[in-house]
Amino acid sequence: MMEHVKSKGTKYQIINNQLYRDEYCMFPARCQGVEHFLLELLPKLPDVEFILNTRDWPQIHKKGGIVSPVFSFSKTLEYYDIMYPAWSFWEGGPAISLYPRGIGRWDVHRNRLGKLGNTTQWSDKLSKAFFRGSRTSSERDPLILLSRENPDMVDASYTKNQAWKSDALINEYTRITKSTSTRIDLVLTNQKDISCKVLPTPKITDHSIIVADLGRNNETTLTKTYRKYNIMDVTGFQMKLMDMQWPSSSSIDVSNNADILITNVLSALDQFAPEKSINTKDVWGNKLWWNEDIANEIKKRDQYYKKAIFTKTDTDWDDFKQQRNSRSNNQNYQTKLLSGKNR
């Protein structure tokens, strides 16, 4: 029976209270840690043989058809492996920010944590789950993702010697409702030249839009010209118009009078509200469904959203959702109309 599993780890034998093992051990420190306790227990142990698995994952799957005594420090319900305490119980343990040289022997560290835990009242503690450990298997990845999505709920990460080689680029809330704020939409990458940002508007669903800049620029750049009427000197503008030369009331040349009116008003505006130009990206391109009605609905929808975020009342959230759905339905109707699908 042992011949079928001897490749799963290091073979041990106890014969007449003497300990024997194969010469090779993949992680010698882990074998030494187990042997430290086995040597103390030898007088009490019967003759026995087993395999010690020092790898980070179990070996004897239930579907494999082999049942043999293989000791492992990690397993799932799908495996027959016999659990034994992890090597960090008797070694230095993983290094974390609070213990850069390792957390030390776990049996000692556990007692230390218990004493420290009792020095703080439960009412003064944070309602947050905490995890530090190695990436023994992919089953732990969802916990790390949950921590990145909701750091206010979970503080979880792999130890630095077992780091997960991906970075989360989204650090803002991506879904905000009346009662919750979560980072549920993620961008994970190992590329350092990608930048991301969360757009609170336009608000199409409960989830914010995430924009990832891949360093490629294929968009059309447009020049937008505007005047800042909200900060202009209205009184000065009026006085300027009064000081200008205007056609006499007896003039009947309508075209000439209109030209003078336009010229004078623009001249005064250039002085008190000069034109400004900025370069913008063509967001909508040549989308045929885009029209002024949709633009107004989008503006109203975003105003409702900002109000709902501020007040957090059921009425304002319902108003926002109704306006959001109305805008989406209008866009869908325009799109179908232009494509000839509306009958």
C-alpha positions in Angstrom: 0.0 0.0 0.0 2.8 2.4 0.8 4.5 1.8 -2.5 1.7 3.5 -4.3 2.0 6.8 -2.3 5.7 7.0 -1.5 6.1 9.7 -4.2 3.6 11.9 -2.3 6.1 13.0 0.3 8.7 11.6 2.8 8.2 8.1 4.2 8.5 7.6 8.0 8.7 4.4 10.0 8.6 3.8 13.8 10.0 0.4 14.7 10.7 -0.6 18.3 10.5 3.0 19.4 13.1 4.1 16.8 12.4 6.7 14.1 13.4 6.1 10.5 12.8 8.2 7.4 13.8 8.5 3.8 16.8 10.6 3.1 15.0 13.1 0.9 12.6 15.8 2.2 11.4 18.5 -0.1 11.3 21.1 2.7 13.8 20.0 5.4 12.8 22.5 7.9 9.2 21.2 7.9 10.4 17.6 8.3 12.6 18.7 11.2 9.7 20.4 12.8 7.6 17.2 12.8 10.5 15.1 13.9 11.0 17.4 16.9 7.7 16.2 18.3 7.9 12.7 17.1 11.1 12.1 19.0 9.4 13.2 22.2 6.5 10.9 21.6 8.5 7.8 20.5 8.2 5.9 23.8 4.4 6.1 23.5 4.0 5.2 19.8 3.5 1.8 18.4 5.2 0.5 15.2 3.8 2.4 12.3 4.7 3.8 8.9 3.2 6.9 7.1 4.0 9.5 4.5 4.6 13.1 5.5 3.5 15.6 2.8 5.4 18.9 3.1 3.9 20.4 0.0 1.3 23.2 0.2 -1.6 21.1 -1.1 -3.1 17.7 -0.3 -2.3 14.5 -2.2 -4.8 11.7 -1.8 -8.0 12.6 -3.7 -11.1 10.5 -3.0 -11.6 9.8 -6.7 -8.0 8.4 -7.0 -9.0 5.0 -5.6 -6.0 4.9 -3.2 -6.3 5.1 0.6 -3.0 5.4 2.5 -1.8 7.3 5.6 -0.5 10.6 4.2 -0.2 13.5 6.6 -0.8 17.0 5.1 -1.2 20.4 6.7 -4.0 21.5 4.2 -6.9 19.7 2.6 -10.5 20.0 1.4 -13.4 17.6 1.8 -12.4 15.9 -1.5 -9.2 14.5 0.0 -8.3 11.6 2.3 -5.2 13.3 3.7 -4.8 13.3 7.5 -4.4 16.8 8.8 -1.4 17.7 11.0 -0.4 21.1 12.4 1.1 23.5 9.9 4.9 23.9 10.0 4.4 27.5 11.3 3.4 25.9 14.7 7.1 25.2 15.4 9.0 27.4 12.9 9.3 31.2 12.6 6.0 31.6 10.8 5.1 34.0 8.0 6.5 37.5 8.0 3.9 40.3 8.1 4.2 44.1 8.6 3.8 43.8 12.4 6.4 41.0 12.6 8.8 41.4 9.7 11.0 38.6 11.0 8.1 36.2 11.4 5.4 35.7 13.9 7.4 33.1 15.8 6.2 29.8 17.2 2.4 29.6 16.7 1.7 28.0 20.1 3.5 30.9 21.8 2.0 33.5 19.5 -1.5 32.2 20.1 -1.2 32.7 23.8 0.2 36.2 23.2 -2.8 37.0 21.0 -5.2 35.7 23.6 -3.7 38.0 26.3 -3.7 41.0 24.0 -7.3 40.3 22.9 -8.5 40.4 26.5 -7.0 43.9 27.1 -9.5 45.5 24.7 -13.2 45.6 25.3 -15.4 44.2 22.5 -17.2 47.6 22.2 -13.8 49.2 21.3 -12.9 46.7 18.6 -13.5 47.0 14.9 -16.2 45.0 13.2 -13.8 43.7 10.6 -12.5 40.3 9.6 -8.7 39.8 9.4 -6.6 37.3 7.5 -2.9 36.9 6.8 -1.5 33.8 5.3 0.1 32.1 2.3 -1.6 31.4 -1.0 -1.8 27.6 -0.3 -4.6 27.2 -2.9 -6.9 29.2 -5.1 -9.8 28.7 -2.6 -8.4 31.7 -0.6 -8.4 34.1 -3.6 -12.1 35.1 -3.2 -11.3 36.2 0.4 -8.6 38.5 -0.9 -10.9 39.8 -3.6 -13.6 40.5 -1.0 -11.1 42.5 1.0 -10.2 44.5 -2.1 -13.8 45.2 -2.9 -14.9 46.0 0.7 -11.9 46.9 2.9 -14.2 48.3 5.5 -15.5 44.7 6.1 -12.4 42.5 5.5 -8.7 43.1 5.9 -7.1 40.2 4.1 -3.9 39.7 2.2 -1.3 37.2 1.4 2.0 37.3 3.2 4.8 39.0 1.3 6.7 35.8 0.5 3.5 34.4 -1.1 2.2 37.6 -2.8 -0.6 37.4 -5.3 0.8 39.0 -8.4 -2.0 41.3 -9.3 -3.0 44.8 -8.3 -6.4 46.3 -7.8 -6.7 49.5 -9.7 -10.1 50.6 -8.3 -10.1 52.1 -4.8 -13.4 54.0 -4.9 -16.9 52.7 -4.3 -18.4 51.5 -7.6 -22.0 50.7 -6.3 -23.8 53.1 -4.0 -27.3 52.5 -2.9 -29.4 54.0 -0.1 -27.9 51.7 2.5 -24.6 50.3 1.1 -21.4 51.4 -0.5 -19.2 48.7 -2.0 -16.3 48.1 -4.4 -17.9 45.4 -6.4 -16.6 46.2 -9.9 -12.9 45.4 -10.1 -10.0 45.9 -12.5 -7.1 43.5 -11.7 -3.9 43.6 -13.6 -0.1 43.0 -13.4 0.6 45.8 -15.9 1.8 49.0 -14.3 1.0 51.4 -17.2 -2.8 51.1 -17.0 -4.8 53.8 -15.1 -8.4 53.6 -14.1 -11.0 55.9 -12.7 -14.6 55.6 -11.6 -17.2 57.9 -13.2 -20.1 58.7 -10.8 -22.0 59.9 -13.9 -23.5 59.1 -16.3 -25.5 56.8 -14.1 -26.9 54.0 -16.3 -27.4 51.3 -13.6 -26.6 51.1 -9.8 -23.0 50.5 -10.8 -20.7 53.3 -11.7 -18.8 53.3 -15.0 -15.2 52.3 -14.9 -12.8 53.8 -17.4 -9.5 52.1 -18.1 -6.8 54.0 -20.0 -4.7 51.5 -21.9 -2.4 54.1 -23.3 -4.0 54.1 -26.7 -5.5 57.2 -28.2 -7.9 56.5 -31.1 -10.5 59.0 -30.1 -11.3 62.2 -32.0 -10.3 65.4 -30.2 -12.9 68.2 -30.4 -12.5 71.9 -29.5 -15.2 73.3 -27.3 -15.7 77.0 -27.1 -17.7 78.7 -24.3 -18.2 81.9 -22.2 -18.4 82.0 -18.4 -21.6 84.1 -18.1 -22.0 83.2 -14.5 -19.0 85.2 -13.4 -19.2 88.2 -15.9 -19.6 91.8 -14.7 -23.2 92.3 -15.8 -23.3 96.0 -14.8 -20.1 96.7 -16.8 -21.5 94.9 -19.7 -24.6 97.0 -19.7 -22.6 100.3 -19.4 -20.5 99.2 -22.3 -23.6 98.7 -24.5 -24.9 102.1 -23.5 -21.7 103.8 -24.5 -21.6 102.2 -28.0 -22.8 103.9 -31.2 -26.2 102.6 -32.3 -28.3 103.3 -35.4 -30.8 106.1 -35.1 -34.4 105.2 -34.4 -35.3 106.5 -37.9 -33.1 104.0 -39.7 -35.1 101.5 -41.7 -32.2 99.4 -43.0 -33.0 96.3 -41.0 -30.0 94.2 -42.2 -27.6 97.0 -41.3 -29.2 97.5 -37.9 -29.0 93.8 -37.2 -25.3 93.7 -38.1 -24.5 96.6 -35.8 -26.5 95.0 -33.0 -24.6 91.7 -33.3 -21.2 93.4 -33.7 -21.7 95.6 -30.6 -23.0 92.8 -28.4 -20.2 90.4 -29.4 -17.6 93.2 -28.8 -19.0 93.8 -25.3 -19.1 90.1 -24.6 -15.5 89.7 -25.7 -14.5 92.2 -23.0 -16.6 91.0 -20.1 -17.1 87.3 -20.9 -14.3 86.4 -23.3 -14.4 83.0 -25.2 -12.5 80.1 -23.8 -11.5 77.0 -25.7 -10.7 73.5 -24.4 -10.0 70.2 -26.1 -12.5 67.4 -25.4 -12.9 63.9 -26.6 -15.7 62.9 -28.8 -17.6 60.8 -26.3 -20.6 59.9 -28.4 -19.0 60.0 -31.9 -21.5 59.6 -34.7 -24.2 57.9 -32.6 -27.3 58.5 -34.6 -29.6 57.9 -31.5 -28.1 60.9 -29.7 -30.4 63.9 -29.6 -31.2 66.9 -27.4 -34.0 65.1 -25.5 -31.7 62.3 -24.4 -29.1 64.8 -23.4 -31.6 66.6 -21.2 -32.8 63.3 -19.7 -29.2 62.3 -18.8 -28.7 65.7 -17.2 -31.9 65.3 -15.1 -31.0 61.7 -14.2 -27.5 62.7 -12.9 -29.1 65.5 -10.9 -31.5 63.0 -9.3 -28.6 60.7 -8.5 -26.6 63.4 -6.7 -29.6 64.4 -4.7 -30.3 60.8 -3.7 -26.7 60.2 -2.6 -26.9 63.3 -0.4 -30.4 62.8 1.2 -30.5 58.9 1.1 -34.3 59.0 1.3 -36.5 56.4 -0.4 -38.4 59.1 -2.3 -35.2 60.5 -3.9 -33.9 57.0 -4.7 -37.1 56.1 -6.4 -37.1 59.4 -8.4 -33.6 58.6 -9.6 -34.4 55.0 -10.6 -37.5 56.1 -12.5 -35.5 58.8 -14.4 -32.7 56.4 -15.1 -35.0 53.8 -16.5 -36.9 56.4 -18.5 -33.7 57.6 -20.2 -32.6 54.0 -21.0 -36.0 53.2 -22.5 -35.9 56.4 -24.6 -32.4 55.5 -25.9 -33.5 51.9 -26.7 -36.5 53.3 -28.6 -34.4 55.8 -30.6 -31.9 53.0 -31.5 -34.6 50.6 -32.7 -36.3 53.4 -34.6 -33.1 54.3 -36.5 -32.4 50.6 -37.2 -35.9 50.1 -38.6 -36.8 47.5 -36.0 -39.6 49.6 -34.5 -42.9 48.5 -36.2 
